[in-house]
Amino acid sequence: EPDVSEVTSESEGSSDSDSGEGEWCSSVRSVACPRYRDDKHPCGPRFFVGDKTPSGIFSELWPRHIFKRLVGYTEANAASRGVALGLDEAELRRFLGVWFKMDFVLKPSLAAYWSTDDSRLSYTPRFGAMMGRDRFLSFMKYLVFHNPAKRAKPDDKLHRIKWLLSHVTDSWSA
């Protein structure tokens, strides 16, 4: 059974008037934060992180065979609808890079990421340089994480991503 112990702030009993922060933060300091420790089941990556770059760590977590599988599934999904995408692993990596970067650069709409109006303060030309808008949208439309030819059991709600979850679990469990 994991040990969950409470950790409180060292300055819990100190006066807030000395720091100038006022009464509003006194309740914040008294909130106990759980500390998770489990010596039997340590969590974290199963590979040595060391001095790897962020892209090196990403490559460890998302190796080539994951991208090969996603490319195959996405191509099969597009082909079943009469579309030839011509997707390869490098382009899928760029697509995911653009998709992940959207979390850091928030825009009011999807089209705003590819705006060419350089007079606006929110102009970001890197998105268009990485991948065209129409190409990005076509990947969004056909990207799947499962084999579209396989029928799933109705009671298996995670069938589409089960293989990916297994990979992530194996990568992060000791």
Solvent accessible surface area in square Angstrom, and as a share of the most:
residue,aa,sasa,rsa
1,E,190,0.85
2,P,49,0.31
3,D,60,0.31
4,V,91,0.53
5,S,47,0.30
6,E,137,0.61
7,V,51,0.29
8,T,66,0.38
9,S,45,0.29
10,E,181,0.81
11,S,44,0.28
12,E,84,0.38
13,G,83,0.80
14,S,63,0.41
15,S,62,0.40
16,D,19,0.10
17,S,91,0.58
18,D,126,0.65
19,S,67,0.44
20,G,67,0.65
21,E,68,0.30
22,G,33,0.31
23,E,154,0.69
24,W,184,0.64
25,C,10,0.06
26,S,56,0.36
27,S,72,0.47
28,V,97,0.56
29,R,60,0.22
30,S,60,0.38
31,V,93,0.53
32,A,38,0.30
33,C,78,0.47
34,P,103,0.65
35,R,140,0.51
36,Y,131,0.50
37,R,129,0.47
38,D,21,0.11
39,D,121,0.63
40,K,156,0.66
41,H,131,0.59
42,P,74,0.46
43,C,112,0.67
44,G,19,0.18
45,P,47,0.29
46,R,150,0.55
47,F,40,0.16
48,F,169,0.70
49,V,52,0.30
50,G,43,0.41
51,D,142,0.73
52,K,76,0.32
53,T,83,0.48
54,P,116,0.73
55,S,78,0.50
56,G,23,0.22
57,I,49,0.25
58,F,59,0.25
59,S,51,0.33
60,E,69,0.31
61,L,35,0.17
62,W,49,0.17
63,P,33,0.21
64,R,148,0.54
65,H,105,0.47
66,I,1,0.00
67,F,0,0.00
68,K,112,0.48
69,R,103,0.37
70,L,1,0.00
71,V,21,0.12
72,G,38,0.37
73,Y,33,0.12
74,T,1,0.00
75,E,47,0.21
76,A,45,0.35
77,N,9,0.04
78,A,0,0.00
79,A,68,0.53
80,S,87,0.56
81,R,144,0.53
82,G,73,0.70
83,V,53,0.30
84,A,101,0.78
85,L,12,0.06
86,G,61,0.59
87,L,13,0.06
88,D,76,0.39
89,E,34,0.15
90,A,58,0.45
91,E,26,0.12
92,L,1,0.00
93,R,77,0.28
94,R,106,0.39
95,F,0,0.00
96,L,7,0.03
97,G,28,0.27
98,V,0,0.00
99,W,93,0.33
100,F,93,0.39
101,K,58,0.25
102,M,19,0.08
103,D,113,0.59
104,F,173,0.72
105,V,43,0.24
106,L,147,0.73
107,K,30,0.13
108,P,129,0.81
109,S,58,0.37
110,L,70,0.35
111,A,56,0.44
112,A,25,0.19
113,Y,14,0.05
114,W,26,0.09
115,S,43,0.28
116,T,126,0.73
117,D,64,0.33
118,D,104,0.54
119,S,98,0.63
120,R,144,0.53
121,L,186,0.92
122,S,57,0.37
123,Y,78,0.30
124,T,34,0.20
125,P,74,0.46
126,R,147,0.54
127,F,1,0.00
128,G,41,0.40
129,A,86,0.66
130,M,45,0.20
131,M,11,0.05
132,G,39,0.38
133,R,107,0.39
134,D,99,0.51
135,R,75,0.27
136,F,0,0.00
137,L,68,0.34
138,S,29,0.19
139,F,1,0.01
140,M,80,0.36
141,K,132,0.56
142,Y,16,0.06
143,L,24,0.12
144,V,24,0.14
145,F,49,0.20
146,H,33,0.15
147,N,51,0.26
148,P,45,0.28
149,A,91,0.70
150,K,149,0.63
151,R,232,0.85
152,A,41,0.32
153,K,146,0.62
154,P,137,0.86
155,D,120,0.62
156,D,35,0.18
157,K,182,0.77
158,L,92,0.46
159,H,60,0.27
160,R,136,0.50
161,I,62,0.32
162,K,101,0.43
163,W,38,0.13
164,L,21,0.10
165,L,74,0.37
166,S,55,0.36
167,H,33,0.15
168,V,63,0.36
169,T,81,0.47
170,D,82,0.42
171,S,17,0.11
172,W,99,0.35
173,S,43,0.28
174,A,100,0.77
